[in-house]
Amino acid sequence: MKVLRTIWILIFGLLFSMLYAQDVNEVLESHYKAINQEAVSKLKTMHIIGKSGRMGQEFDFQIWQKRPDKYRMEVNIQGQKMIQVFDGEKAYLVAPWTGSQAPQEMGETETEQMKEQADMDGDLWNWKEKGSTISLEESEDFEGTEVFVLKVVKKNGNEKIYYLDADSYLPIKAESKVMMQGAEVKMEAYMSNYKEVDGIITPFYIENRMDDQVMSTITMEEIIFDSEVSDDLFTKPSNPADSETSDGIKK
C-alpha cells in the first residue's frame, strides 16, 4: 500500500508540474503576442530619443541599439555629454563630472549589466537558449491590478522578477537586485504609457526606483526602428585630448 501511495504521489506531482509549466508557457505566449515579439525579433536597430529626469533636473538623451548586442547611450548634462558604449564584448564610460573626457573601460559587473541592456529582445524571449529558467509565481494584486509574476533566474545566478498585467500581459514592473559600491540594493522599474510603433507595443514612460525611492524617470519622445546605424557608433569613444599636441594646440 505504501508503494502504491508513493506511486500516486509521484504521478500527481508530475501532472502538477506539467500543468504548471504549461501555465508559464501560456503566459509567455500571451505576452509575446501582446507586444508583437515576432516583429521585435526581426528588428536590426533601434534609436530612442527622450528625456531623463533626476533630482529635479531634466536631461536629453539618445540610445542606439544594433544586433548583435551593441548599445550606446548619450546624455547631455549641463553642456557636457555622458556616454556609455557596449561593443558586444567591452563596455566604456565617458563621465564628464570626473573632470575628464577620457573613456574608461567598465568593470565586469557593469559590463554584464550593459550586455543585458544591449539585448533588444529582453529576458523573457529565448530564455532557454540564454541559459535562464522562468517560473510562474502565485498571481497577486499589484496596486489594484491583478498581475502574473514571472521569476527569471539567469545563467549567472542573477534573478529578475516581472509583473505582467493579467489583462494586457504587458509588463508594469521589473524588479532586481544589483551590487552597488559593495552593497546589494533593490532596483525597480515601473513601465507605463504603452504605445504602438510600427506594430510593436512599447512603454514610453519608465520610473526607476532604488530601495523604494524614486531615482530617475525616463520619457521616450520618439522610437525609430531599423534606421541606418553605423558600427562605428559602438566603438570605444575617442578622447578629445588625443587630438591635441603636447603644446595644447589641436591637430
N, C-alpha and C positions, 0 to 999 in steps of 0.2 A: 504493500500500500504506500509506503514511504517513497519507493522508487517511482510508482505511478504518479504520485502527487508532485514529485520533483520534475517529472517529465512535463506535466501540465503547466507547472510554473514556468518552465523554460519556454514552452510553446507560446503561452500568453505573453511572456516577456518579449519574445521575438516578434510576435504580431504587433505589440505596442510600439516597439522600436521601429518597425516598418511603417506603421501609420504615422508616427512622429516625424520620421524622415520625409514621408510624403507631404506632410503639412509644411515642413520647411521648404520643400521644393515648390509647393503651390504658392506660398507667399512670395518666394523669389521670382517665380514666373509672372505673377501678377505685378510685381514691382518692375520687372523688365518691360512688360507691356505698357505700364503707366508712363514711364519716362521715354519709351521708344529706344530701348537699349540696342536693338538691331541697327538703328541708324547711328547711334553713338559709336558702336564698334567699327563702323565704316569710316569715321572721321579720320582725317590725316592731320589737321591742325586746328587749333582753337586760339582765338585772340579775344581777351576780355579787357574792357575799358570801364573804369569806375572810380569810386571814391571810398576811402577808408577813414573812419572816424576813430579817434583815440584821445582820451583825456581832454575833451572839449575842442579838439582841433580836427580839421579835415584835410586829407591829402589825396591828390590824384594818383592813380596807379594804373599800370597796364600789366597784363600777364599774357605770355605766349606759351603754347604747348605744341609739341610736334612728336609724332610717333617716330621711333620708339623711345619713350622715356626721356624726352627733352623738355626743359622747363626754364622759363626766365620771367622774373618779376622786377618791375621798376616802380619805385615810389618816390614822388617829388616831395622833399621835406625842406621847407624854407629855402628854396632856391637850389638845393643840392639833391643829388639822386642816389637813393639806396638801391642796390642791385643784388639780386640773388639769381644764380645760374646753376643749372644741373645739366651736364652734357651727356648723361647716360651712365657715367661712372664717377665723375668727381663733381663736387659742389663748391661754388665760390661765392664770397660775400664782399660787397663794397659798402662799407659803413662810414659815411661822411662824418658822423658825430664823433668818430675816433680821431678826427683831425687829419686823416689820410685817405686818399683816393685809391690806394693800392689794393688790389683784390687779395683776399685771404682765403686759402683753402679751408673749407669747413671740416669739422671733426666727424668721426664715424657716426655718432648719434644724429647729428644734424643732417649728414649726407643721407642717412637712411630715411629721415623724415622728408627730405627733398625728393627722394626716389618715389615715395608714396604720393606726394603731390603731383609728380610727373605722370602718374598713371591716369590716363584720360578716362578709363572705364570704371575706376573705383574698386573698393574692396569686395563688393557683392557680385562682381562679374568674373567668370573664370576662376573662382576661388579655389577649386580643387587643383587646377594647374599651377596656381600660385603657392600651393602647399598649405592652404588655410583650412580650417574647419569652421562650419557655421551651425549653430544650434538655435532653435526657436524656444525662447524662454516663455514664461507664462504671460498671456496678454494682460494688459493693465490699463488703467485710466491715467492719462498724462495731461494735466492741466485742462481737464474737461473733455479730452479727446481720447477715444479708445485706440490703442496702438498695439502693433505687433512688435515684440522686442527680439532682435536678432543679435546674437553674440558671436563675434568673429574672433577666432584665435589664429593669429598669423604664424607663418613658418618660424619666425624668430621668437615666438612666445608672447609677443605683444597682443593685447586684447583691445577690441573696439566694439562698442555697443551701438546699434542703430535702432531708432524708434520710428516705425513706419505707421503713418495714419491708416487705420483699419479700413477706411472707406476709399481713399485715393491711392494707397500703397506708396505714397511719396514720403521720403524721409523728412521728419520735422526736428530731429535731434540726433547728433552723433556724440558719443562720449568715449573718452580715452584717458589713459594716464601716461604722462611723459616725465622724463627726468630733466630738471632744470636746475643748474648750479648745484648738482649733487643731491637734490631733493625731488621726491615724486609729487607731482601735482595733478589734479584732475582738470582736464580740458573738456569743454563742451561747446558744440557749435549748433546753434538754432537756425534752421533754414525755413524761409517763408517767401511769400510773393512769387510763387511759381509762374513762369510764363513760357509760352511756346516760341521756339526759334527754329525755323526750318524743320518743323515737325518734332523737335526734341523739347521735352519739358525739363526746365532747369530753374533753380532758385535764383532770384535776383536780389535777395537780401539775406545776409548771414550775420548773426550776433555771436561773437566768441566770448566765452566766459572761462575764467580760471579760478578754481576753488569757489565757485558760485558768485564771483564778482565779474561784472562786465568789463572786458579788457579792450575790445575793439568791435567795430561794426564794418561790414563790407556791403556796399551798394553797387550792384552791377548796372551800368548805364547802357552798355552795348556788348553783345556777344556775337562774334563773327566766326563762322565755321569755314574751314577749308580755303582760307586765303593763302596767298603765296608767302611762305615764311622761310627765309634762308637758314641753313645750318649754322652759318657764321654767327647768328644771334645767340647761339648756345655755347659758344667757345668761351674760354677764360677772358673776362673783361680786361681791356687794356688799362694801363696805368698812365695817366696824363704826364707824370714825371718822366716817363721813359722817352717822351718826345722832346725833352729839353736837353741841352748840352750842359756841361759842367758849370758854365757861367750863367745858367738860368735862362738862356735865350732859346726859344723854341726852334726846332729844326724845320 
